[in-house]
Structures are given as C-alpha cells and as structure tokens.
Amino acid sequence: MNQGMVRDICLDAIKHYGIDGQVTKCLEEISELAEALSPFNGGNLTLISTDNIVDEIADVAIMILQMQMIFGEDRVSKRMEFKIERLRNRMMKERRESE
C-alpha cells in the first residue's frame, strides 16, 4: 500500500470516528503496546513471542500517523528533529565522559 493510500485511510478514520475517538483509540493502542512489552522489561526478549509486540507496534504507528495529522505534521516533525538532535548530543557527551 502506498503512502498516499495510507494517508487517505488515516484521514478518513479521523473523519469517521472523530478526533476524540481517535485520541481515545491511540491511548488504548499505546496501553496495549506497553502491556505487550512488559514481560521484556529487564528480561530476555527470546523468552516472549514478538508477534504480539510487532502487531501492537503497527497499531500504535497507525495511530501516531493520525495524531500527527490531528496535531500538526510540521509541528511534530520539527519537535522530532529537536529531540533527535538532543539525543545525539546526550549520547556524544556520555561517550566522552566514559572515555
């Protein structure tokens, strides 16, 4: 499925279910991902099935696309750039300090 189709379906979902409905759905999907990841918390990933985790990541990713559309794709993109740069700088600092 191409990006244009994905975008169209996400926009249709926002129109169909409404912003409040999709924000609520996003919270539900994030909660389900957290629950799927909880057995891994500090444990061994090979001990749990990753199929459910992958499914939940896909659900959250779809909802995140919709949240970006709702709250402003440009705004989200700019904040992501800022936060990625901050992460890079933090890791560089930590690496220098550990040498």
C-alpha positions as protocol buffer text, in pm:
chain_id: "A"
residue {
  index: 1
  type: MET
  ca { x: 0 y: 0 z: 0 }
}
residue {
  index: 2
  type: ASN
  ca { x: 147 y: 336 z: -94 }
}
residue {
  index: 3
  type: GLN
  ca { x: 183 y: 635 z: 140 }
}
residue {
  index: 4
  type: GLY
  ca { x: -97 y: 825 z: -33 }
}
residue {
  index: 5
  type: MET
  ca { x: -343 y: 545 z: 35 }
}
residue {
  index: 6
  type: VAL
  ca { x: -229 y: 517 z: 397 }
}
residue {
  index: 7
  type: ARG
  ca { x: -273 y: 891 z: 442 }
}
residue {
  index: 8
  type: ASP
  ca { x: -620 y: 885 z: 283 }
}
residue {
  index: 9
  type: ILE
  ca { x: -734 y: 599 z: 506 }
}
residue {
  index: 10
  type: CYS
  ca { x: -599 y: 771 z: 818 }
}
residue {
  index: 11
  type: LEU
  ca { x: -776 y: 1096 z: 727 }
}
residue {
  index: 12
  type: ASP
  ca { x: -1096 y: 903 z: 662 }
}
residue {
  index: 13
  type: ALA
  ca { x: -1065 y: 733 z: 1004 }
}
residue {
  index: 14
  type: ILE
  ca { x: -1029 y: 1074 z: 1173 }
}
residue {
  index: 15
  type: LYS
  ca { x: -1339 y: 1200 z: 992 }
}
residue {
  index: 16
  type: HIS
  ca { x: -1535 y: 880 z: 1056 }
}
residue {
  index: 17
  type: TYR
  ca { x: -1453 y: 831 z: 1426 }
}
residue {
  index: 18
  type: GLY
  ca { x: -1378 y: 1193 z: 1517 }
}
residue {
  index: 19
  type: ILE
  ca { x: -1077 y: 1344 z: 1688 }
}
residue {
  index: 20
  type: ASP
  ca { x: -1190 y: 1245 z: 2038 }
}
residue {
  index: 21
  type: GLY
  ca { x: -1249 y: 889 z: 1926 }
}
residue {
  index: 22
  type: GLN
  ca { x: -909 y: 858 z: 1764 }
}
residue {
  index: 23
  type: VAL
  ca { x: -727 y: 1014 z: 2059 }
}
residue {
  index: 24
  type: THR
  ca { x: -900 y: 762 z: 2285 }
}
residue {
  index: 25
  type: LYS
  ca { x: -811 y: 481 z: 2045 }
}
residue {
  index: 26
  type: CYS
  ca { x: -448 y: 598 z: 2042 }
}
residue {
  index: 27
  type: LEU
  ca { x: -436 y: 577 z: 2422 }
}
residue {
  index: 28
  type: GLU
  ca { x: -581 y: 224 z: 2408 }
}
residue {
  index: 29
  type: GLU
  ca { x: -325 y: 112 z: 2150 }
}
residue {
  index: 30
  type: ILE
  ca { x: -36 y: 262 z: 2346 }
}
residue {
  index: 31
  type: SER
  ca { x: -159 y: 80 z: 2656 }
}
residue {
  index: 32
  type: GLU
  ca { x: -176 y: -248 z: 2463 }
}
residue {
  index: 33
  type: LEU
  ca { x: 181 y: -199 z: 2340 }
}
residue {
  index: 34
  type: ALA
  ca { x: 300 y: -127 z: 2693 }
}
residue {
  index: 35
  type: GLU
  ca { x: 130 y: -445 z: 2811 }
}
residue {
  index: 36
  type: ALA
  ca { x: 285 y: -649 z: 2529 }
}
residue {
  index: 37
  type: LEU
  ca { x: 631 y: -512 z: 2614 }
}
residue {
  index: 38
  type: SER
  ca { x: 600 y: -556 z: 2991 }
}
residue {
  index: 39
  type: PRO
  ca { x: 733 y: -917 z: 3000 }
}
residue {
  index: 40
  type: PHE
  ca { x: 1050 y: -790 z: 2832 }
}
residue {
  index: 41
  type: ASN
  ca { x: 1109 y: -520 z: 3094 }
}
residue {
  index: 42
  type: GLY
  ca { x: 1457 y: -614 z: 3209 }
}
residue {
  index: 43
  type: GLY
  ca { x: 1416 y: -966 z: 3080 }
}
residue {
  index: 44
  type: ASN
  ca { x: 1513 y: -1175 z: 2785 }
}
residue {
  index: 45
  type: LEU
  ca { x: 1333 y: -1094 z: 2459 }
}
residue {
  index: 46
  type: THR
  ca { x: 1379 y: -1451 z: 2337 }
}
residue {
  index: 47
  type: LEU
  ca { x: 1154 y: -1576 z: 2617 }
}
residue {
  index: 48
  type: ILE
  ca { x: 847 y: -1400 z: 2480 }
}
residue {
  index: 49
  type: SER
  ca { x: 665 y: -1403 z: 2150 }
}
residue {
  index: 50
  type: THR
  ca { x: 744 y: -1096 z: 1947 }
}
residue {
  index: 51
  type: ASP
  ca { x: 445 y: -1140 z: 1713 }
}
residue {
  index: 52
  type: ASN
  ca { x: 211 y: -961 z: 1953 }
}
residue {
  index: 53
  type: ILE
  ca { x: 467 y: -685 z: 2007 }
}
residue {
  index: 54
  type: VAL
  ca { x: 501 y: -632 z: 1632 }
}
residue {
  index: 55
  type: ASP
  ca { x: 122 y: -617 z: 1594 }
}
residue {
  index: 56
  type: GLU
  ca { x: 93 y: -361 z: 1872 }
}
residue {
  index: 57
  type: ILE
  ca { x: 377 y: -151 z: 1727 }
}
residue {
  index: 58
  type: ALA
  ca { x: 189 y: -147 z: 1396 }
}
residue {
  index: 59
  type: ASP
  ca { x: -132 y: -38 z: 1570 }
}
residue {
  index: 60
  type: VAL
  ca { x: 48 y: 241 z: 1756 }
}
residue {
  index: 61
  type: ALA
  ca { x: 229 y: 353 z: 1440 }
}
residue {
  index: 62
  type: ILE
  ca { x: -104 y: 387 z: 1259 }
}
residue {
  index: 63
  type: MET
  ca { x: -247 y: 588 z: 1545 }
}
residue {
  index: 64
  type: ILE
  ca { x: 67 y: 806 z: 1562 }
}
residue {
  index: 65
  type: LEU
  ca { x: 18 y: 891 z: 1194 }
}
residue {
  index: 66
  type: GLN
  ca { x: -332 y: 1006 z: 1280 }
}
residue {
  index: 67
  type: MET
  ca { x: -212 y: 1203 z: 1583 }
}
residue {
  index: 68
  type: GLN
  ca { x: 42 y: 1381 z: 1361 }
}
residue {
  index: 69
  type: MET
  ca { x: -239 y: 1474 z: 1123 }
}
residue {
  index: 70
  type: ILE
  ca { x: -456 y: 1598 z: 1408 }
}
residue {
  index: 71
  type: PHE
  ca { x: -190 y: 1795 z: 1597 }
}
residue {
  index: 72
  type: GLY
  ca { x: 16 y: 1917 z: 1300 }
}
residue {
  index: 73
  type: GLU
  ca { x: 262 y: 1717 z: 1097 }
}
residue {
  index: 74
  type: ASP
  ca { x: 505 y: 2008 z: 1060 }
}
residue {
  index: 75
  type: ARG
  ca { x: 496 y: 2080 z: 1434 }
}
residue {
  index: 76
  type: VAL
  ca { x: 563 y: 1715 z: 1517 }
}
residue {
  index: 77
  type: SER
  ca { x: 841 y: 1691 z: 1259 }
}
residue {
  index: 78
  type: LYS
  ca { x: 1018 y: 1998 z: 1399 }
}
residue {
  index: 79
  type: ARG
  ca { x: 997 y: 1867 z: 1754 }
}
residue {
  index: 80
  type: MET
  ca { x: 1125 y: 1527 z: 1642 }
}
residue {
  index: 81
  type: GLU
  ca { x: 1426 y: 1693 z: 1479 }
}
residue {
  index: 82
  type: PHE
  ca { x: 1495 y: 1884 z: 1801 }
}
residue {
  index: 83
  type: LYS
  ca { x: 1461 y: 1573 z: 2017 }
}
residue {
  index: 84
  type: ILE
  ca { x: 1676 y: 1358 z: 1787 }
}
residue {
  index: 85
  type: GLU
  ca { x: 1948 y: 1623 z: 1795 }
}
residue {
  index: 86
  type: ARG
  ca { x: 1921 y: 1639 z: 2174 }
}
residue {
  index: 87
  type: LEU
  ca { x: 1952 y: 1259 z: 2194 }
}
residue {
  index: 88
  type: ARG
  ca { x: 2258 y: 1263 z: 1968 }
}
residue {
  index: 89
  type: ASN
  ca { x: 2422 y: 1531 z: 2181 }
}
residue {
  index: 90
  type: ARG
  ca { x: 2342 y: 1345 z: 2503 }
}
residue {
  index: 91
  type: MET
  ca { x: 2499 y: 1024 z: 2371 }
}
residue {
  index: 92
  type: MET
  ca { x: 2808 y: 1207 z: 2246 }
}
residue {
  index: 93
  type: LYS
  ca { x: 2850 y: 1367 z: 2589 }
}
residue {
  index: 94
  type: GLU
  ca { x: 2807 y: 1034 z: 2769 }
}
residue {
  index: 95
  type: ARG
  ca { x: 3062 y: 869 z: 2539 }
}
residue {
  index: 96
  type: ARG
  ca { x: 3315 y: 1143 z: 2605 }
}
residue {
  index: 97
  type: GLU
  ca { x: 3259 y: 1116 z: 2979 }
}
residue {
  index: 98
  type: SER
  ca { x: 3309 y: 738 z: 2975 }
}
residue {
  index: 99
  type: GLU
  ca { x: 3646 y: 756 z: 2800 }
}
